[in-house]
Amino acid sequence: MTIAARNLGTGLRAAPEVTPSAAPLDLQKIRADFPILRQQVHGKPLVYLDNAATSQKPRAVIDAIVRYYETTNANIHRGVHFLSEQATEQHEAARRTVQKFLNARSASEIVFVRGTTEAINLVAQTYGRAHIGAGDEVLITGMEHHSNIVPWQILCTEKDAKLCVAPINDKGELLIDEFADLIGPRTKFVAVTHVSNALGTVNPIRKIIELAHRRNIPVLVDGAQAVPHMKVDVQELDCDFYAFSGHKLYGPTGIGVLYGKSALLNAMPPYQGGGDMIASVTFEKSTYNKVPYKFEAGTPDIAGAIGLGAAIRYISEIGLDRIAAHEHDLLEYATKAVSRIPGLRVVGSAKEKAGVLSFIFENVHPHDIGTILDQEGIAIRTGHHCSQPVMRRFNIPATARASFALYNTREEVDALVRGIEKVREVFA
Amino acid sequence: MSDLRDLYQEVILEHSKAPRNFHDLAGANHKAEGFNPLCGDQFTVYLHMDGDSIRDISFQGAGCAISKASASVMTQIVKGKSRTEAEKLFERFHKLVTGEEPPKTGEDLGKLAVFSGVSEYPARVKCATLAWHTLQAALEGQTEATLPDGE
């Protein structure tokens, strides 16, 4: 499966040379799969460039959810009746789809959660609370999303531990030597993003994991911005935990995944208590269910998991290599196009980038850019992108961010460029 | 569809480029900071109160065109007014930008009227009211303004 040369360090498998799988995407066909893309906004065709916030959903995902509610809906893992068995099977089939998608060894290593944020909180509150004590250190990077900062801050405050932050350079790349130097005898955990949501930087995740593993330090990878854009193989990366959200991967909101190595998950205390996560309960003592159910208290988002499974099948049929190639082309095209606009500065120019184009323009505040582009039907994100420390690092309050998905086109990038010219007209 | 020029009126653009009373204030006896965590806009409002009257006012900080222009116009309008008058103006301004109470025929809102277009852009209401919330906090002797939810 992975005979192709590997792009060392990023966990991204290089696309095989000129094979049918590298054929360009049929964008017209793909766009027709996404009902929302047909609509107009303020009288203009919708140009949706806010995919790093959330992606749109293909008909296959919407149908899977509708079909589930229309034909299968029942609670799982506890009914003996037909519908309950069907629902349980579909829910577990979705887990196997995720397992295959991440190339995990076992489906029991796939814990369904609400999203990346919950996955990280789960690890901080279970593994973290059990293993991190006073004076210990948790190491993150300077480009983390708030969701990979705050859960560790909460833990460090509670345990009197220290949160250490590896710096980034002016291009938005992790300074790997500084990162290595920050791994010390007190470092007990490393949590790092695979791809930066604010800058698009792809981190050298394999190198990071290798450095941490030399000292037997487990590593959590925040993959929220990575899985939609590149093939991720958790065994190849050898990461201990990998977290992602369904809704950025063309799936529904409210469902996400925590991958964890079996040995770690088995040894971890439970996260939330409740139904489904127990084997037996008395008022004196409860024994917990096996993994992954130990971490899935209460009725889960069954429809969400099924929808996520449908999303993964959808993109797998198209092929992540092709998607990655298409988005890479778009990002290059867009970077070149906006770089020609006088007064525009791209924020984040890492050598390895995926999906995200953050920029500032003249002295116009990103919010004003966002409002004017919206009037042109163009949806981008403006603000600090839940990455206030990144903004401070670049000494800016906010950026405007266009982010790409498999259905975006060069014509949409052209519309973005025209929209930015409109911003200039308004503020001239 | 509302025209962008309804939002970005000339007066607003002009004030955002050259904000008035944009400096700190020697002799200020009240000072509050307003922060919009959603967008990172941040302003400090300085007040020199003479009893119940706003003898002088200034502001500093960073934000979008709407928030900066709103702060600038606000300082011009409330300077010399009493606390009660300033609070009444905020109340009227708030109703204007939320669309709760559009300008009445013959009503003289002065320069505040240029912000009436904001009501067509719900996401931008907070931009327009940030400085006013900060002024309110300063008047109440607080050092930080909190933005109410849903605004």
Interface residues (C-beta under 8 A of the other chain):
Chain A: H42 G43 V364 H365 P366 H367 D368 T371 I372 Q375 T382 G383 H384 Q388 M391 P397 A398 V426 F427
Chain B: M1 L4 R5 L7 Y8 L13 L38 C39 G40 D41 Q42 A62 G63 C64 A65 I66 K68 Y121 A123 R124 C127
